[in-house]
Amino acid sequence: MKLILTATVLCGFFCGELAAQTRTAVEVAEQLANVYGNRFEQVAYIPALPLLAKLRLSEQTGDPRYAKQVENLVAPYLNGDRSPVPMSGSEQAGHLIFAALADRSEGTVRQRWIQLCRSAADQIFDSEGKPLPIMPFHNEMSDAVFMAGPILSATGRLSGDRRYFDAAVVHFESMRKLCLRTDGLYRHSPLCEAAWGRGNGFPALGLALALSDWPEDHEAKKALVAEFQKHIAALKPFQDKQTGCWHQVIDHPESYDEYSCTCMIAFAMIRGIRNGWLERSDYQESVDRAWRAIESRTSPSGDLVNVCAGTGKQKTLQAYFDRPAINGKDDRGGAMGLMFATELIAAQIQSP
């Protein structure tokens, strides 16, 4: 109870200026875009996701300045001054920005972006071109559902090479064996059974993004949608009915309500509704409560409430309880807030 009370106090401290008004998803996205995604010195998921969201925001609002900023930041990768080779799962996932750019490009520019996507996705294959049982750099953590799955499926769609989808199927199966609990939640790693918040946000977000690129005629599509549905259904009851958030440890409400996993899970729900994988009647209320929570925990100046710090494999449940919550500016939280807001805008445009 003490931790939950602390979260409420902090939210009032950072977001008290919002008490008199409720902002739209566009307003929150624009405010976050002013603070986050202004640098791209490393191709990793934290700096890449806000750039992806900014591309969407320009399309959604008709304001070209966000996309123009992205173009300036990625110019060294387009002209060949920088050709990164991923050395971590985070860097593999960071290549999703190149997939988004390929979708918005033609000719040699499009091929350059696809080439960069392949530099990450091809790491799933051995020297003979056969898929490995699991993507390198996974570290046995559930994060790898997101770190590898979406870039594999995006590269498969962009290149037309179905080997990437086949490899992703094997990767997803390996991750389930390592980390999926019998109750449908993900433990963060085999070291302990703790269902870390972001350790469940990553599989939810990762599979939602991967399925968005998956061909309807691929034999694994139906089974993967079913896996996605089971995970989201397992997560739904643990949304805090009072705050609208999911917790730092999903099934332990005494842990603090956590910003980033709430964004990731709600994003997955919206994407599921939009694509017909989830019933709106079952999940829209959860999305709405999550949005109210995130809007109230995001100040106009980009300060956020209760973003879990970077977290590797922990050996005990208590270690996950003890991971610090960042209050104020946080690039990881800002990235996930932007992703959630722009996905909500997309849903509103789709269903006015």
C-alpha positions as CSV (number, residue, x, y, z in Angstrom):
1,M,0.0,0.0,0.0
2,K,2.9,2.4,0.8
3,L,4.3,2.1,-2.8
4,I,0.9,2.7,-4.4
5,L,0.3,5.8,-2.2
6,T,3.7,7.1,-3.1
7,A,2.9,6.8,-6.8
8,T,-0.3,8.8,-6.3
9,V,1.6,11.5,-4.5
10,L,4.2,11.7,-7.2
11,C,1.6,11.9,-9.9
12,G,0.0,14.8,-8.2
13,F,3.4,16.5,-7.8
14,F,4.4,16.2,-11.5
15,C,1.0,16.4,-13.1
16,G,-0.9,18.8,-10.9
17,E,-0.9,21.3,-13.7
18,L,-3.1,19.0,-15.7
19,A,-5.9,18.7,-13.1
20,A,-8.0,21.4,-14.8
21,Q,-8.0,19.9,-18.2
22,T,-7.8,16.6,-20.2
23,R,-5.5,16.5,-23.2
24,T,-6.1,14.7,-26.4
25,A,-3.7,12.0,-27.7
26,V,-2.5,14.4,-30.3
27,E,-1.7,17.1,-27.7
28,V,0.2,14.6,-25.5
29,A,2.1,13.2,-28.5
30,E,3.1,16.6,-29.7
31,Q,4.3,17.6,-26.2
32,L,6.3,14.3,-25.9
33,A,7.7,14.8,-29.4
34,N,9.2,18.2,-28.4
35,V,11.2,16.4,-25.7
36,Y,12.0,13.0,-26.9
37,G,13.5,11.6,-30.1
38,N,15.9,14.5,-30.7
39,R,19.1,12.4,-31.0
40,F,20.0,9.3,-32.9
41,E,23.6,8.5,-32.1
42,Q,23.0,4.8,-31.5
43,V,20.7,2.5,-33.5
44,A,18.9,1.1,-30.4
45,Y,15.3,0.7,-29.6
46,I,15.1,3.6,-27.1
47,P,16.2,6.3,-29.5
48,A,14.6,4.6,-32.5
49,L,11.0,4.2,-31.3
50,P,10.3,8.0,-30.8
51,L,11.5,8.6,-34.4
52,L,9.2,5.9,-35.7
53,A,6.3,7.6,-33.7
54,K,7.3,11.0,-35.1
55,L,7.0,9.7,-38.6
56,R,3.5,8.6,-37.8
57,L,2.7,11.9,-36.0
58,S,3.6,13.9,-39.1
59,E,1.2,11.7,-41.2
60,Q,-1.5,12.0,-38.6
61,T,-1.4,15.7,-38.0
62,G,-0.2,16.9,-41.4
63,D,2.7,18.7,-39.7
64,P,5.9,17.9,-41.6
65,R,8.4,19.1,-39.0
66,Y,8.5,15.8,-37.1
67,A,9.3,13.7,-40.2
68,K,11.8,16.4,-41.3
69,Q,13.6,16.1,-38.1
70,V,13.8,12.3,-38.5
71,E,15.2,12.7,-42.0
72,N,18.0,14.9,-40.7
73,L,18.8,12.4,-37.9
74,V,19.0,9.4,-40.1
75,A,20.9,11.0,-43.0
76,P,24.2,9.4,-42.1
77,Y,22.7,6.0,-42.3
78,L,21.1,6.7,-45.7
79,N,24.3,8.1,-47.3
80,G,26.4,5.3,-46.0
81,D,28.5,7.2,-43.5
82,R,27.2,4.8,-40.9
83,S,26.3,1.2,-41.5
84,P,25.6,-0.3,-38.1
85,V,25.9,-4.0,-37.2
86,P,23.8,-4.9,-34.2
87,M,25.7,-6.1,-31.1
88,S,22.7,-6.4,-28.8
89,G,19.0,-7.1,-28.9
90,S,18.3,-3.5,-28.3
91,E,20.3,-2.6,-31.5
92,Q,18.4,-5.2,-33.5
93,A,15.1,-3.6,-32.5
94,G,16.5,-0.2,-33.2
95,H,16.5,-1.2,-36.9
96,L,12.7,-0.9,-36.9
97,I,13.2,2.8,-37.7
98,F,14.7,1.7,-41.0
99,A,11.7,-0.5,-41.8
100,A,9.4,2.5,-41.2
101,L,11.6,4.6,-43.5
102,A,11.5,1.9,-46.2
103,D,7.7,2.0,-46.1
104,R,7.9,5.7,-46.9
105,S,10.5,5.5,-49.6
106,E,11.0,4.3,-53.2
107,G,13.8,3.2,-55.4
108,T,17.4,3.2,-54.2
109,V,16.5,4.9,-51.0
110,R,14.0,2.2,-50.1
111,Q,16.6,-0.5,-51.0
112,R,19.1,1.1,-48.7
113,W,16.7,1.0,-45.7
114,I,15.9,-2.6,-46.5
115,Q,19.6,-3.4,-46.6
116,L,20.0,-2.0,-43.1
117,C,17.0,-4.0,-41.9
118,R,18.6,-7.2,-43.3
119,S,21.8,-6.4,-41.4
120,A,19.9,-7.0,-38.2
121,A,17.4,-9.7,-39.3
122,D,20.1,-11.8,-41.0
123,Q,21.7,-12.4,-37.6
124,I,19.1,-15.2,-37.1
125,F,20.8,-17.3,-39.8
126,D,24.0,-19.4,-39.4
127,S,26.8,-19.4,-41.9
128,E,24.9,-21.8,-44.1
129,G,21.8,-19.7,-44.1
130,K,19.8,-21.9,-41.7
131,P,17.8,-20.3,-38.9
132,L,19.2,-20.5,-35.4
133,P,16.9,-21.8,-32.7
134,I,16.9,-18.3,-31.2
135,M,18.1,-14.9,-32.2
136,P,21.6,-14.0,-30.9
137,F,21.8,-11.6,-27.9
138,H,18.6,-12.8,-26.4
139,N,20.1,-13.3,-22.9
140,E,17.2,-15.6,-22.0
141,M,15.0,-12.6,-21.3
142,S,11.4,-12.1,-22.4
143,D,12.5,-8.8,-23.9
144,A,13.7,-10.7,-26.9
145,V,10.2,-11.3,-28.2
146,F,10.2,-7.6,-29.0
147,M,13.9,-7.2,-29.7
148,A,14.0,-9.7,-32.6
149,G,10.4,-10.6,-33.6
150,P,9.3,-7.3,-35.2
151,I,12.5,-6.7,-37.2
152,L,12.3,-10.3,-38.6
153,S,8.7,-9.9,-39.7
154,A,9.3,-6.4,-41.0
155,T,12.2,-7.5,-43.1
156,G,10.2,-10.5,-44.4
157,R,7.5,-8.2,-45.6
158,L,9.8,-5.6,-47.1
159,S,12.0,-8.1,-48.9
160,G,9.4,-10.7,-49.8
161,D,11.6,-13.4,-48.3
162,R,9.5,-15.7,-46.2
163,R,12.5,-17.2,-44.5
164,Y,12.4,-14.4,-42.0
165,F,8.8,-15.3,-40.9
166,D,9.8,-19.0,-40.6
167,A,12.8,-18.0,-38.5
168,A,10.6,-15.7,-36.3
169,V,8.3,-18.7,-35.6
170,V,11.2,-20.7,-34.2
171,H,12.4,-17.7,-32.2
172,F,9.0,-17.1,-30.7
173,E,8.7,-20.8,-29.8
174,S,12.1,-20.7,-28.1
175,M,11.1,-17.6,-26.1
176,R,7.9,-19.3,-24.9
177,K,9.8,-22.3,-23.7
178,L,12.2,-20.1,-21.8
179,C,9.9,-17.5,-20.3
180,L,6.2,-18.3,-20.6
181,R,4.5,-19.3,-17.4
182,T,1.6,-21.7,-17.1
183,D,-0.7,-18.9,-16.2
184,G,-0.1,-17.1,-19.5
185,L,2.2,-14.4,-18.1
186,Y,5.9,-14.2,-18.9
187,R,8.6,-14.5,-16.3
188,H,11.4,-12.2,-17.2
189,S,14.0,-15.0,-17.4
190,P,14.4,-18.5,-16.1
191,L,16.3,-17.2,-13.1
192,C,13.0,-16.6,-11.2
193,E,9.3,-16.6,-11.8
194,A,8.7,-12.9,-11.4
195,A,6.4,-11.4,-14.0
196,W,8.2,-8.1,-14.4
197,G,6.0,-5.4,-15.9
198,R,8.1,-4.5,-18.9
199,G,9.0,-8.1,-19.2
200,N,5.4,-8.6,-20.2
201,G,5.1,-5.4,-22.1
202,F,7.9,-6.5,-24.4
203,P,6.2,-9.7,-25.5
204,A,2.8,-7.9,-25.9
205,L,4.3,-5.1,-28.0
206,G,6.6,-7.4,-29.9
207,L,4.0,-9.9,-31.0
208,A,1.5,-7.1,-31.9
209,L,4.1,-5.4,-34.2
210,A,5.3,-8.7,-35.7
211,L,1.7,-9.9,-36.5
212,S,1.0,-6.5,-38.2
213,D,3.6,-7.5,-40.8
214,W,2.7,-11.2,-41.0
215,P,1.2,-12.5,-44.3
216,E,-2.3,-13.9,-43.9
217,D,-1.4,-17.0,-45.9
218,H,1.5,-18.0,-43.6
219,E,0.7,-21.3,-41.8
220,A,1.8,-19.9,-38.4
221,K,-0.4,-16.8,-38.5
222,K,-3.4,-18.3,-36.8
223,A,-1.4,-19.9,-34.0
224,L,0.6,-16.7,-33.3
225,V,-2.6,-14.7,-33.1
226,A,-3.9,-17.2,-30.6
227,E,-0.7,-16.8,-28.5
228,F,-1.1,-13.1,-28.6
229,Q,-4.8,-13.4,-27.5
230,K,-3.9,-15.6,-24.6
231,H,-1.2,-13.3,-23.3
232,I,-3.4,-10.2,-23.5
233,A,-6.2,-12.1,-21.8
234,A,-3.8,-13.1,-19.0
235,L,-2.7,-9.5,-18.6
236,K,-6.1,-7.8,-18.6
237,P,-7.2,-8.8,-15.0
238,F,-4.1,-7.3,-13.5
239,Q,-4.7,-3.7,-14.7
240,D,-5.2,-1.7,-11.5
241,K,-8.9,-0.7,-11.4
242,Q,-8.1,2.4,-9.4
243,T,-5.1,3.8,-11.3
244,G,-5.5,2.2,-14.8
245,C,-1.9,1.1,-14.8
246,W,-0.2,-2.3,-14.8
247,H,2.3,-2.8,-12.0
248,Q,6.1,-3.1,-11.8
249,V,5.4,-6.8,-11.1
250,I,2.2,-7.6,-13.0
251,D,0.6,-9.9,-10.5
252,H,1.7,-8.0,-7.3
253,P,-0.5,-5.0,-6.8
254,E,1.7,-3.9,-3.9
255,S,4.4,-3.0,-6.4
256,Y,4.3,0.4,-7.9
257,D,2.2,1.3,-10.9
258,E,4.6,1.4,-13.9
259,Y,4.4,3.8,-16.8
260,S,6.3,2.0,-19.6
261,C,4.6,-1.4,-19.4
262,T,1.2,0.3,-19.2
263,C,2.0,2.0,-22.5
264,M,3.3,-1.2,-24.1
265,I,0.3,-3.4,-23.1
266,A,-2.2,-0.8,-24.0
267,F,-0.5,-0.3,-27.4
268,A,-0.8,-4.1,-28.0
269,M,-4.5,-3.9,-27.1
270,I,-5.2,-1.1,-29.5
271,R,-3.3,-2.8,-32.3
272,G,-5.2,-6.0,-31.5
273,I,-8.6,-4.2,-31.7
274,R,-7.6,-2.4,-34.9
275,N,-6.6,-5.7,-36.6
276,G,-9.5,-7.8,-35.4
277,W,-7.4,-10.0,-33.2
278,L,-9.2,-8.7,-30.1
279,E,-12.8,-7.8,-29.5
280,R,-13.4,-4.1,-28.9
281,S,-16.1,-4.9,-26.4
282,D,-13.6,-6.9,-24.3
283,Y,-10.6,-4.5,-24.3
284,Q,-11.6,-0.9,-25.2
285,E,-12.4,0.0,-21.6
286,S,-8.9,-1.2,-20.6
287,V,-7.4,1.0,-23.2
288,D,-9.4,4.0,-22.1
289,R,-8.4,3.5,-18.5
290,A,-4.7,3.1,-19.5
291,W,-4.9,6.3,-21.5
292,R,-6.3,8.3,-18.6
293,A,-3.5,6.9,-16.5
294,I,-0.7,7.8,-18.9
295,E,-2.2,11.2,-19.8
296,S,-2.3,12.1,-16.1
297,R,1.3,10.8,-15.6
298,T,2.8,12.8,-18.5
299,S,3.4,16.5,-18.0
300,P,3.4,19.0,-20.9
301,S,7.1,19.4,-20.3
302,G,7.7,15.7,-20.7
303,D,8.1,14.7,-17.1
304,L,6.8,11.1,-16.4
305,V,5.8,9.2,-13.3
306,N,7.2,5.8,-12.3
307,V,9.2,4.5,-15.3
308,C,11.2,1.5,-14.2
309,A,14.9,1.9,-14.7
310,G,16.8,-0.4,-17.1
311,T,16.6,-3.9,-15.7
312,G,18.5,-7.0,-16.5
313,K,17.9,-10.5,-15.3
314,Q,17.1,-10.5,-11.6
315,K,17.4,-13.5,-9.3
316,T,14.5,-12.9,-6.9
317,L,11.0,-11.3,-6.8
318,Q,12.3,-8.8,-4.3
319,A,14.9,-7.6,-6.7
320,Y,12.2,-6.6,-9.1
321,F,10.3,-4.9,-6.3
322,D,13.5,-2.9,-5.6
323,R,14.2,-1.7,-9.1
324,P,14.0,2.1,-8.9
325,A,11.2,4.2,-10.5
326,I,12.3,7.2,-12.5
327,N,10.2,10.3,-12.0
328,G,10.9,13.2,-14.4
329,K,12.5,13.0,-17.9
330,D,13.2,9.4,-19.1
331,D,13.9,8.5,-22.7
332,R,12.6,4.9,-22.4
333,G,9.3,6.1,-21.0
334,G,9.0,8.9,-23.5
335,A,9.5,6.5,-26.3
336,M,6.7,4.2,-25.1
337,G,4.4,7.2,-24.3
338,L,4.8,8.4,-27.9
339,M,4.2,4.9,-29.3
340,F,1.0,4.6,-27.2
341,A,-0.3,8.1,-28.1
342,T,0.3,7.7,-31.9
343,E,-1.3,4.2,-31.9
344,L,-4.3,5.7,-30.1
345,I,-4.5,8.5,-32.7
346,A,-4.4,5.9,-35.5
347,A,-7.3,4.1,-33.9
348,Q,-9.3,7.3,-33.6
349,I,-8.6,8.1,-37.3
350,Q,-9.6,4.5,-38.3
351,S,-12.9,4.7,-36.2
352,P,-13.9,8.3,-36.0
